[in-house]
Amino acid sequence: MSKNKNHNPETTVVHSGREPEKNFGVVNPPVYHASTILFETFQDFKKAEEGRLERAAYGRHGTQSYRLFEESLCAIIGSEKCLITNSGLNAIAITLTALLTPGDHILIVDSTYSPTRFFADQELKRFGVEVEYYAPGIGAGISKLIKKNTKVIYCESPGSLTFEVEDIPAIVKCAHEKNALVVLDNTWATPLFFDAVKHGVDISIHSATKYIGGHSDLMMGIISCSEKLFPTLKRSYKNFGIISGPDDIYLAQRGLRTLPTRLKAHEKAALDIAHWLKNQPQIARVLHPALPDCPGHELWKRDFTGSSGLFSFVLKKHLDEATLGKFLDNLQLFKMGYSWGGFESLIIPVWAEKIRSVEKFKPEGTAFRVSIGLENVDDLKADLANGLSALKN
Ligand SMILES: *Cc1c(COP(=O)(O)O)cnc(C)c1O
């Protein structure tokens, strides 16, 4: 176990969440498939009934697989507590359900992941929660939007599809002055490139489906918080019967062990391709927080310690459907698929302008989101170059 706070992330992910001494020396924790877990004595049964049993009493409470992964997550995130859910969206839904009550007001960033928006508009509103969106560049201006009943400010930085970086410290300061909690979807940066705890975020959420799993073979979400907020979040988690299965937990734990190493490769290749794309004649803009003309770039430089492999680019022209189809179908290495953060490169066309309600996004032409995988970067560039050359200008 790596409880040593002085260890660097590469060491923490390798040494945390293991107990070979309890498992015949085996390096990796075993996968416990369990619904029923037996009580040895009536005394143990009684302890479980009274919530005093040290270990899980039922599969839904999470087995050792769960506990060891939770330990690794807390170590790498730097949070006191974590909850593991069966998808990233589910982590968002449970968090907001736990925190909000009818009559409460939530402020959500306009550039948020669209399923988060659907959850807010289609579920939270039905339960009498007042939902309002704010512009990603708002910073301390959020203060004017905070009302007496504002319970939560929900951030996602950088924003999905358009990659604006938010001024999280300014938002945290305003929120805490008025007793609101700050929830952050930190999936893009992972715990390695944005330290949510250090920046005062109350609850950070990750879709572990992306970089933490890293191999496009599992769905999982993570909610991390303080001891103080934990009982509130755990209440809804428990009452809605959320749990993540042991095989997925095993895969995610295995993914986490190489996260720092993989992320460096994703970062380097994505930066290389982003700079290259910027110089192509067909391209109007590249939306990547590490590029100086990306909105919030200065904030990224101030608050983040790296950039991951997901970004967007905008063409100078709007492609008609036939040309768009030809461009995408001609790519050999960039495959079309949702999700991101896996070993394989992906591309999808995106229409962020159709989603926003506060601040219009006005792309010059057709926009695409790419997830840069672990292939050779020259091969990836050649693939894009080949696709772009068919578009002329
Ligand atoms: C994918 C994603 C989610 C949802 O995660 P799932 O595991 O797919 O449910 C949430 N936020 C962001 C930013 C995402 O990209």
The ligand as a Gaussian input file, in Angstrom:
#p B3LYP/6-31G(d) Opt

LIG

0 1
 C      -18.189000      10.402000     -21.193000
 C      -18.376000      11.538000     -20.287000
 C      -19.227000      11.456000     -19.181000
 C      -20.110000      10.266000     -18.925000
 O      -19.408000       9.113000     -18.696000
 P      -19.978000       7.640000     -19.049000
 O      -19.028000       6.776000     -18.354000
 O      -19.978000       7.542000     -20.527000
 O      -21.367000       7.575000     -18.498000
 C      -19.288000      12.536000     -18.336000
 N      -18.565000      13.648000     -18.557000
 C      -17.756000      13.764000     -19.613000
 C      -16.988000      15.008000     -19.798000
 C      -17.644000      12.726000     -20.522000
 O      -16.859000      12.863000     -21.591000

